[in-house]
Amino acid sequence: MNVSPNEQYDVIIIGAGISGLVCGCYLAKAGMKVLVLEYHTKPGGYCSSFKRRDFLFDAAAHSFGSYREGGNFRKILEDISLDKRIMITRFDPSDIVCTPDFEISFWNDTQRTVADLARLFPAEEHNIRKYFDYYSPQSSVNQFANMKMIGKTFSSFLGSYFYDSRLLNALTFPVFGNGGLPPSMLSAFTGTKIFYEFMIDGGYYPEGGIQQLPDALSSYIQEHGGKVFYRKCVQKILCKNETVTGVEVETGETYLSKYVVSACDITQTAKTFLKKEKAGNVLRQKVATMKSALSTFILYIGIKKPFSGLPQKGTNIWYLPHYDLDKIFYHVNRCDFRKSGGFMFRVAPDKKTILAFSLAPFRTETFWRKNKERIANILLEHVTKTIPELTQNIAYFDAATPHTLYRYTLNHKGSNYGWAPLPSQLFDPVFRHKTEIKRLYLTGHWITQTHGIPGVAYLGYNTAKSIMRREKLPR
């Protein structure tokens, strides 16, 4: 074991995803000596971009929410002055849902969205207005009432508002895509959070690509005395007397610290990093019982040149072939993408690329090696049915499988959202910021509270706040 010379830190953060980076920014701002260790060659995790030929692709995350005045993510970026460094655009509409019978546009002006829906479904007008009123900033009492529904499903919540199943399923298809579960299985708490932060206050995007966010966060840490090391694969969290003392990476180097924050895949934390620690038994036992969320299958399409049939840039377009979301989920889990049919695509702001995705299960590496091309072509067929002119305008085409996502992030089963947001898995007390091991903290989408860029950013802030409170540092 090689102890790295002069490398004693206040806090080591494992993982340079958004949650770990936000946590690191607050701690560095407070004067703590921070080290972030990242497995990949760049920060961001799913919130990153890459280049192929002359095309810039966002790897997975393609927009974010909660950037309204008073929104959690805006507050975080303002706290660390990154709102002045990153130019953020909001696309209007943020999302469009295309069904066999109608289209729903989620406009930046919510009243316009409501008016459009009322024209489409006049018999549901009162229910539509009542449903959207639930998300009004003045209706904070409803948010407290939602806490009482933690054990209920999103479909039971929606059923108290709507009668028309076409309206209900069309409204919630993007929630299904962003949460990984149909409303019949999704936690009501999670469903309402996704609807508010992704649909009502969604569509934000940093100029220059999604990589701008983690790059700016990483730079902030370094400007405030911290360090961010890449290609550092942590193998062990070091403990003495059930208290963390640092970490060891695969090269044998050891970095010592007072605190460790695991901002990465929690199954690795429990089963690998802490495999010899008795104090990690509760965490390991709980991890063994949890169900992870689905991953995604993603297409990356480079366009020769803009053409007349190209949909509007920056808007997430959701294609819903029918109104049975449970049936779509059933076929997705069986990798029958021809029958599942539902997908999302987005034309990049520069009109040079298209990202398209469908939810997908993990399966084996062999399965994806054998079926990647076939499934990519099926999804491409779905996309070209909505954009017929695309076929002759493709200059670059590739795909990422759930195994691709695992390879770059080491997230368990390539999961985009951590644990599946089932009512039974929400707010599990084992997955708290503070663990049974002294000075070991958790953050990120694996701690069963929320997900998405704003959600994990807020969790990073909360974890930092817990450490700062313990250190009696000003917040």
Buried (B, 14 or more C-beta within 10 A) or exposed (E): EEBBEEBBBBBBBBBBBBBBBBBBBBBBBBBBBBBBBBBBEBBBBBBBBBEEEEBBBBBBBBBBBBBBEEBBBBBBBEBBEBBEBBEBEBBBBBBBBBBEEBBBBBBBEBEBBBBBBBEBBEEBBEBBBEBBEBBEEEEEEEBEEBEEBBEBBBBBBBEEBBEBEBBBBBBBBBBBBBBBBBBBBBBBBBBBBBBBBBBBBBBBBBEBBBBBBBBBBBBBBBEBEBBBEBEBBBBBBBBEEBEBBBBBBEEEBBBBBBBBBBBBBBBBBBBBBBEEBEBBEBBBEBBEEBEBBBBBBBBBBBBEEEEEEBBEBBBBBBBBBEBEBEBBBBBBEEBEBEEBBBBBBBBBBBBBBBBBBBBBBBBEEEBBEEBBEEBBEBBBEBBBEBBEEBEEBBBBBBBBBBBBBBEBBBBBBBBBBBBBBBBEBBBBEBBBBBBBBBBBBBBBBBBBBBBBBBBBBBBBBBBBBBBBEEBEBEE
